[in-house]
Structure formats: C-alpha cells, structure tokens
Amino acid sequence: MSDQELKVQQKQEVQQSGETTKPEKHFVPAVDIFENNDQITIVAEMPGVQVEGIDVSLEDDLLTIRGMRQADELPETRTLLQEFETGHYLRRFTVAEIIDQDNVQASLKDGLLTVILSKKAPAKPKKIEIRVD
C-alpha cells in the first residue's frame, strides 16, 4: 500500500478569536454538504458524541453545531494507549435567507449528525388587481 492510498487526517482544533475562561479543546468536525431543490443537508462527523451532548441552534442566519465527547471510563482498567481525544466539537455556518428557520431537523446515527435545512417555498407570482375609484 502506497502513501497516496491511505492518509490519516488529524483532528483540527478550532482557532478561536479572543480568550477563553475554560481550558477545553474545541475540534472542527468534518462535514459534507448536499443541496437539492427542497433542502440543504449537512452531515457532520462527531464520533463518540451522545445525543445528550449535541446542541444545534439557528439564530440570525448563523447555524451552530456543538458536541461534547466525554472520556470513556472502563472500570477496573488502566489505559495503555489513548488516541481518541476528548473535547468539544464546534462548527458554524452562515445560512442563506432562503432557509425556513422554523423547519430545521437534526438526527444522530453511528457518529454522524445530519442536519436538514428546508428551503422556503418560492414566492408565487401574484397578479395585482387594479381598482377603479
């Protein structure tokens, strides 16, 4: 197997502006974004995050995806090697005004968070009747 066939992508840490008061790491989850006529679908990779640890919000055209991965605790064991880092996931997107902010859905399956942003129905042409006074 050559180096070009298999490449490991390391987690990227969020570059925050300003200072934080908590000593937490925030990682950027990898995403795929798809669009069709009716919706935009975002699939974010959040391995090890439980549904209780996820927060998805949409405010003022800013979609924020947050997730928290807790450390695995196995009773009566000692850690020999730990490559899975604990921390928080954070990703923000500016969404277009065509998104129906009242119709956003999110689901989690097998470490993948799927967020579906429905588009607003396009305005239909309307004939304006002219009155005679």
GITA-V890809 format. One record per helix or strand. SS is the DSSP state (H for helix, E for strand). FROM is the first residue (numbers start at 1). TO is the last residue. If there is no record, write none. Layout:
SS_FROM_TO, SS_FROM_TO
//
This chain:
E_12_13, E_26_28, E_31_35, E_39_45, H_51_53, E_54_59, E_62_69, E_87_94, E_99_109, E_112_119
//
